[in-house]
Amino acid sequence: MTTTAALAAPKAGAPLERTTIERRSLRPDDVLIDIAYAGICHSDLHQAAEEWGTAIFPMVPGHEIAGTVAAVGSEVTRYQVGDRVGVGCMVDSCGECGPCRAGTEQFCERGNVQTYNGVGFDGENTYGGYSKQVVVKDAFVCRIPDGIGLDVAAPLLCAGITTFSPLNQWHAGPGKKVAVVGLGGLGHMAVKIAVAMGAEVTVLSQSLKKQEDGLRLGATDYYATSDASTFDALKGRFDLIINTVSAQLPVDAYLGTLAAGGAMVNVGAPSEPLSYNAFSLIAGNKSLAGSMIGGIPETQRMLDFCAEHGIGAEVEVISASQVNEAYDRVRASDVRYRFVIDTATL
């Protein structure tokens, strides 16, 4: 076991505080990572406040991890000391079920092991990336290509793959019209990636206050959904809608902006059920779907794609001492578009 500095929530809703935690000794297939940056995902706030069910405390959040390899286990051949690597939302799975064999470990039938607030198959609690070091099974480590700064790469391990996966699976590309609902941590990545894929992108947001940003990121159009005329103007326009917001929406109105055969894919997770009229789907052979991160192979493809196209997250780098202030600002939607902790300040 080794000891490392970390930021932890001692109990539900409590401010994060500096502490030390133990990381396991290297197993033959493990990689020890010196963490350089850890992104703050909105789900970190939900889990630290125990809003998604019973949680494990003390909790070290963080599943957007970027750093360099410090040591490898005796059987590791994929990585060597000094390699630039990242870790996302999961750190293990059974490796034997159908989804695992298909490279979609996020759907492991035994349940994937979450990077934090989880329990490994060895019965030990998992602690996340708000830390100086982490030990991860090599199969759940991804390579960060040269050309992407580690600070702007960290959020790709969650926000990047969460939006890349549905854009990839629903074939966003040249000739496709894609709408992105919400321009936040997820939404700004959806815009960047969809534009890089060659799609024509429109942002749908409550107001026009981020319109300049949306157009700068590559969107062709930007509409305020608070304007009653918006949904009439956009009727039947889109092939694909990526909904990134975790809020109640008039689903039927959004489905009305889809062309025949189009799909609306939810990656945001509102706490209350969404409702819709079945005829909104039936009348145009439309689909309402969901998507959850991606498997390790797809995550690596996303990182390679982002490197090829010069894509990184829009970040505000903060010190460890600013993390609780950052949490307050995330709750107030006062970030453009991802806080990233410089772990050297721990």
N, C-alpha and C positions, 0 to 999 in steps of 0.2 A: 504494500500500500504506500502511496505517496500523498503528501498534503499539499494543497494549493489554495490560493486566495480566491474568494468568490463573493458575489452579492446574493443574499438570500432573503426571502420573506419568512420571518419566524412563525407567523400564523396568518390566517386568512385576513386580508385587508390591511395588514400592518405594513409600514414602510419597509423597503428593502434596506438591508444593512450589511456592512462588510463582515465577513466571517472567513473561516477556513473549512475546507471539506477534504475528505479522503477520496482519492481515485484508486481503482484496483491496480495491482501489479500487472504487467503485461502478460497476456496469454500468448500462445504461439501465433494466433491470427489477429492480434490487436495492433493498433496504431496509437501512439501517444502524440497528441497535437498540442503545440504551443498556440493558443488562441490569440489572434491579433485583434479581431473585431467580432462583436456579437450584435446582431440587429434586434430591435425591439418590435415584436409583432403584437398586434392588438390582442391576440389570443393569450399572450403572456399576462396581460392585465386581467383578463377573465379568469384565468386559472389561479393567479396569485390572490384574487379576491374570492376564490372558491365559488364562482358563479356557474360553473359547468359540472356541478356535482362534487362529491367528496374528494378532497385533494390531500396530497402528502406534504407535510411540513416537518422541518424547514424545507422550503422550495427554492431551488436555484433555477430560474427560468432561462429561456434562450434556446431556440432551435434554428437560428440563422447564424451559423458559425463559420468563420474563415480564419485560416492560420497556416502554419507550416509544420511539417512532420519533425518531431523531436527524437523519436525512437520507434522501432518496429519490432514485432515479435519474431520468433525464430522461423516461422513458416510464411511470413509475408514477403511476397515477391513483387507486388504491384507498386509499392511505394518505397521510397528511401528517404533518409534524413534530408531535410531542406525542401522537399516537394511542397508546392502550394496546394492546399486541400480545403474542402468544405464538408460540413455535416448539416443535414437538415432535420426533418421532424421525427425521424425514427432511427433507431440504432441497432435493431435486431428484428428477426422474424423467424418462423420455424424452418424456412428454407425447403420444405418438403411438400406443402400443399399445392394445389393447382395455381392459385394466384402467385405464390412465391416462385414456382418454376417458370411462370410466364413473365417474370420480371415486374409484377405489380404487387410488390411486397406490402404496400399500404393496405391491401385487402386480405392480408394473411388470415387464414381461417382460425388460427390459434390466437390471433391478435398480435399486431406488430408492437414492438417495445418502443414507447415514446421516449424522445431524447431527454425529457424531464417530466416530473410528476408521473412517472411510470415505475413499473417493477419488472426487472429483467427475469429471464428464465432461471437465473441463479438465485432468485428471491431477493436480490439487492435493489434498493431504490435507485432511480436514475436522477442525475443532476445535470442541468443544462449548461449553456454557453456563457452565462454571465460569470466567467471564471478565467483563470490564466491558463489552465490546461484541461484536457479531456482525453479519456481513453475510449476508443471506439473500435469495434470489430471492423476489419479492413473492408469487408464486403459492403459496408454502409458509409464508406468514405468516398467522396468524389474528388476528382482532380479539377482544380481551378486553372484554366489555361493562362498563359502569359498574355498580357494585354488588358486584363481586367484587374483594376486595383482591388486589394483585399477588402477595403472599406466598402466599395460599391458592389462587391461580389457577395458579401454576407447576406443581404436580403434576398438574393436570387435563390437561396436554399429553401425559402418558403414562398415569398411573394412571387418570385420568378417562376418556379415550377407550378405553383397553384394556377397561374394564368397561362403559362405555356402549354400545359397539358390539354385543357379543353380547346385552345386554339389549334393545337396540333391534331387532336382527335377529330375535330369538326372541320378540318381542312381549310382553315383561313389561308388566304393567298390571293394571287392576282385574280381580279374579276369578282371577288367576294366583298360584300358590304357588311362590315362588322360594327356593332354598337357596343360601347363599354359603358356600363351603368356605374357611376361613381368615379371620382378621380382622387383616390387616396393611395395608400401603400400598395394595394393590389391593382387598383385601376390604372395608375400611372405606368405600372409594368405591363399591363394588358395592352395599353396604347402602344408603347414602344415595341413590344414583340409583334403585335398584329401588323403594325406599319412595316417592320422589317420583313415580315412574311409576304408583303406585297398587297395586303388588303387595303381597302378604302375604309377609314375608321372615323366614326362619329362618337363623341362623348355625350352622354345623357346625364346631367347633374341637376340638383335642385335649383341652383342659381348659376349665374354667369361669372361668379367671382373668380373662378380659376380658368376662365376661357383662354386667357393669354398663355397660360401654362399648357393647356391641352393642345393648342395649335402649335406651340413651340415643340412639343413632344412628337408631333407628326400627324395629329388628327386633322381631317379635312373640314369637319363641321363640329359645332358645339351647341347643344340646345339645353335650355332650362326646362326641366319637367314641371316646375311650378306654374309655367305658362300654359293655360288651358288649350291654346292652339297647337302646342307642340305635337301632341299625339295624332291630331288630324293631319298635320303637315307631313308626318313621317309614316303614314299608313302604308303598310306593305313594302317598306323600303329594304329591310335588312335580311340577310341570309343567316346571321348569327348574332345573338346578344350574349355578352358575358356580364352577368350581374355580380358585381363585387361588393355590394353593400349588405350589411347585416341589419336590415330594417324592413318594416312593413311596406310593401309596394302594391299599387293597383295592377296586379299581374295581367289582368285581361287587357288593360290599356297597352302594356308593353308587348303582349302577344300580338296585338293589333298592328304593331309596327313591323312584324315579320312578314316576309314574302312567303308564298306557298312552299311548304316543305322546309321552312326555316326552323331553327332551334334556339331556345333560350336556356342557357346553362347557368346554374347558380353555383358560385363559389363562396359567396357570403352566407353566413348562417344566423339568421334572425332567431331570437329566443322564442317568438310566437309563430304558430303555423301560418303559412301563406295560403290564400284561397284563390280559386279561379273557376270560371265557368267551362265545363268540358267542351262546349261548342266553340270556345276560343281556339281549341286545338283541332277539333274535328273538322271545322269548316275549311281549314287550310292545310290539312295534313301536317300540322306543326308538332313540335316536340318541346317538352319542358323537362329538363334534365339537371343533374348535379355532377360535380367533379371534385375529387379530393386529392390534392397534391399530385404526385406521380411516383412511379417506382424508381429504383436506383438507375436502371439503364436510361430511362427517359430524363431523369434529372441530369445525368451526364450529357445527354444530347442537348438539353437546354443550355447548360454551361458552355458547351462548344459552340452552339448557335449564337449565344450572346457575345462570345469572344469574337466570332467571325464578323459580327455586325456592330461591334463596338458598343454593346449595350451594358449598362450598369444601372443600379438604382440611383435615384436622386436622394442623397443622404445629408443628414446633419450629424456630424461626429461629436459625441459628448464624452465627458470624463465620467468615471464611476460615481463621483460625488454629485453628479447632476441627474442621476437615474430617477429619483422620485419626482423631481420637477418634470422630467421628460414624461413620466407616466401621467401626470396631471395634464400636460399639454396634449398627449395622445387622446385622453378622454375628451378634451375640448376641441379635437380635430385641428390642433395648432401645430402641424408639422408638414413640411413639404420635402420628401414624402415618407422618409423613414429615419428614425433615430438609430444610430449605430454607436455602441459603446466601445471606446478605445480601452482594451483590457490592460494596456501597459500602465493605466492609472490606478489599477487595483492595488 
